[in-house]
Amino acid sequence: MLTLCENLTVHSIQSTREDEPLCCVRPSLSDLRFTGDPWVQDHDDGSSSVLLDNYRLTRVRTLPFDLPSLNRLFLDLRLAQLRRRMYRQLRARRRQALLLSSS
């Protein structure tokens, strides 16, 4: 009975067509589609966690004076994305206003 179950499992997993490659893309912490903010939280054991809102992404070894600079770096990355988006929208509005005023 066990061999029958094992054979069924093996055959159901195998596929006759070629496997299609999967393209895995990791999202960036500076991606504005995330609603939370990236930040670094200190632990007492000499390590820190990189968090996105309240979700822990990874744990890294840091020194206590690394935390402010890492948090500032994450904030700067995030704000740079927001600034670029805002300036792009302002330029598009100016172009529309110029086109409407010239016609």
Summary of the structure (lengths in Angstrom):
residues: 103
radius of gyration: 24.7
end to end distance: 82.1
largest distance: 82.8
contacts: 196
relative contact order: 0.11
helix: 48%
strand: 17%
